[in-house]
């Protein structure tokens, strides 16, 4: 019996440098966290340098399987040569900001515009990282207002890479939503195939009737 191909989704991490994108990537791949709070700027840059990606398989509802391929810029957000290839064919984008940095929050609208222009079909999820660092500079009311102004998001998550709070739940929820996309896409393709088959069969029957030799 032929094996059934597992749908694979390209998911990209977007946001300003220092908001925790590489920490999210490490949680996804190794379930580890490296505290860089005492690093110098150059040490912190070195710890995140380099484009990388990794895949994980998720079981959804015990029935459907998908692969999530997560991509991280590794500090190369503004390198023009990687921008198009990074966004190309993205199925989803995680737009990350830090709850203890109002500046990173103000920058997400620009990253959102880049996603909409370079990966227009991608589902977008907002990730509010560093929930362990309170008091926050970004209030819930700020996030709610932003969501009203840009109603493009398929989910919003408040997480902490340091404490691992909400990380597993976030990736599981995103996997479920991507699996639903895959199911709907396959269902639409199946319906289209049936419609085309019915049309072809109907045309064949009609043609056979038109050109049938007289008895």
C-alpha positions in Angstrom: 0.0 0.0 0.0 1.4 3.4 -1.0 2.2 5.7 1.9 0.0 8.8 2.3 2.0 12.0 2.0 2.0 14.2 5.1 1.1 17.9 4.3 4.0 20.2 5.1 3.6 23.8 5.9 6.3 26.5 5.8 6.0 28.8 8.8 8.2 31.9 9.1 9.2 33.9 12.2 8.9 37.7 11.7 9.6 40.7 14.0 12.3 43.0 15.3 15.7 41.8 16.4 15.7 40.8 20.1 12.1 39.9 20.5 12.8 36.2 21.0 12.3 34.7 17.5 15.4 32.4 17.8 14.3 31.5 21.4 11.0 30.4 19.9 12.9 28.4 17.3 15.0 26.7 20.0 11.8 25.8 21.9 10.3 24.4 18.7 13.4 22.3 17.8 15.1 21.4 21.1 12.7 22.6 23.9 15.6 24.6 25.4 16.3 28.2 26.3 19.5 30.2 26.4 19.4 33.3 28.6 21.2 36.1 26.8 20.3 38.8 29.2 23.9 39.1 30.4 25.4 38.9 27.0 27.1 41.8 25.3 25.5 43.1 22.1 28.0 41.2 19.9 27.6 38.0 21.9 23.8 38.2 21.6 24.2 38.8 17.9 26.5 35.8 17.5 24.1 33.5 19.3 21.4 34.2 16.8 23.4 34.5 13.6 22.3 32.5 10.6 19.2 31.5 8.6 17.8 28.1 9.8 14.8 25.9 9.6 13.5 22.7 11.1 10.5 20.4 10.8 8.3 18.7 13.4 5.4 16.4 12.9 2.1 17.0 14.7 -0.8 14.7 15.2 -4.1 16.5 15.2 -7.3 15.0 16.7 -5.5 11.6 16.5 -6.5 11.4 12.9 -4.6 13.9 10.7 -0.8 14.4 10.6 1.0 17.5 9.4 4.6 18.7 9.3 5.4 22.2 10.4 8.6 23.6 8.9 9.6 26.6 11.0 12.1 29.2 9.6 14.2 31.7 11.6 16.1 34.6 10.1 18.7 34.3 12.9 19.4 38.0 13.0 19.4 38.5 9.2 16.0 40.2 9.1 17.2 43.1 6.9 19.5 41.2 4.5 17.9 41.9 1.2 19.3 38.8 -0.5 17.3 36.5 1.8 14.1 38.4 2.1 12.2 37.1 -1.0 13.3 33.5 -0.5 12.4 33.6 3.2 8.8 34.8 2.5 8.4 32.7 -0.6 5.8 29.9 -0.4 5.1 30.7 3.3 1.9 29.1 4.5 1.9 30.9 7.9 3.8 33.7 9.6 4.4 34.2 13.3 4.6 37.9 14.0 6.5 38.3 17.2 7.0 41.3 19.5 8.2 41.6 23.1 5.7 42.6 25.8 8.4 44.6 27.6 9.3 46.6 24.5 6.8 49.2 23.2 9.2 49.9 20.3 9.1 46.3 19.1 5.3 46.5 19.2 5.2 49.7 17.2 7.3 48.0 14.5 5.0 45.1 13.9 2.8 47.0 11.5 5.7 47.3 9.1 6.4 43.6 9.4 2.8 42.9 8.8 2.8 44.9 5.6 5.9 42.9 4.4 4.1 39.6 5.1 1.0 40.8 3.2 3.0 41.9 0.2 5.6 39.1 0.1 3.6 36.2 1.4 0.0 37.3 0.7 -1.5 33.8 1.2 0.1 33.2 4.5 -2.0 32.8 7.7 -0.8 35.3 10.3 -0.5 34.7 14.0 0.5 37.3 16.6 2.9 36.2 19.3 3.3 38.3 22.4 6.6 37.1 23.9 8.3 37.6 27.2 5.1 37.3 29.3 7.4 36.6 32.3 8.8 40.2 32.3 6.2 42.3 34.1 5.1 45.0 34.3 4.5 45.1 30.6 5.2 48.1 28.4 2.5 46.9 26.0 -1.0 46.8 27.5 -3.8 44.4 26.5 -5.8 47.4 25.3 -2.9 48.3 22.9 -3.0 44.8 21.4 -6.8 44.8 21.2 -6.7 48.2 19.4 -4.1 46.9 16.9 -6.2 43.8 16.2 -9.2 46.0 15.4 -7.1 48.1 13.0 -5.5 45.1 11.3 -8.1 42.2 11.5 -5.8 39.9 9.6 -4.7 37.5 12.4 -5.8 33.9 12.8 -4.7 33.7 16.4 -3.0 35.7 19.2 -0.8 34.1 21.9 0.9 35.4 25.0 4.0 33.2 25.7 7.3 33.1 27.5 10.2 31.3 25.9 12.1 31.6 29.2 9.6 29.8 31.3 8.1 27.8 28.4 4.6 29.2 29.3 2.1 28.8 26.5 4.7 27.6 23.9 3.5 24.0 23.5 -0.2 25.2 23.5 0.6 27.8 20.8 2.3 25.4 18.4 -0.4 22.8 18.9 -3.1 25.3 18.2 -1.4 26.5 15.0 -0.9 22.9 13.9 -4.7 22.3 14.3 -5.5 25.4 12.2 -3.0 24.4 9.5 -4.5 20.9 9.5 -7.9 22.4 9.0 -6.6 24.4 6.1 -5.2 21.3 4.5 -8.5 19.4 5.0 -10.5 22.2 3.5 -8.1 22.5 0.6 -8.3 18.7 -0.1 -12.0 18.8 0.2 -12.3 21.7 -2.2 -10.0 19.8 -4.7 -12.1 16.7 -4.3 -15.3 18.7 -5.0 -13.8 20.3 -8.0 -12.6 16.9 -9.3 -16.1 15.5 -8.9 -17.6 18.5 -10.7 -15.1 18.2 -13.6 -15.7 14.4 -13.8 -19.5 15.0 -13.9 -19.1 17.6 -16.6 -16.8 15.3 -18.7 -19.1 12.3 -18.2 -22.1 14.4 -19.1 -20.5 15.8 -22.2 -19.4 12.3 -23.3 -22.9 11.0 -22.9 -24.3 13.9 -24.8 -21.8 13.5 -27.6 -22.4 9.8 -27.8 -26.1 10.5 -28.2 -25.6 13.1 -30.8 -23.3 11.0 -33.0 -25.0 7.6 -32.5 -25.6 5.8 -35.8 -29.2 5.5 -36.8 -30.7 2.0 -36.5 
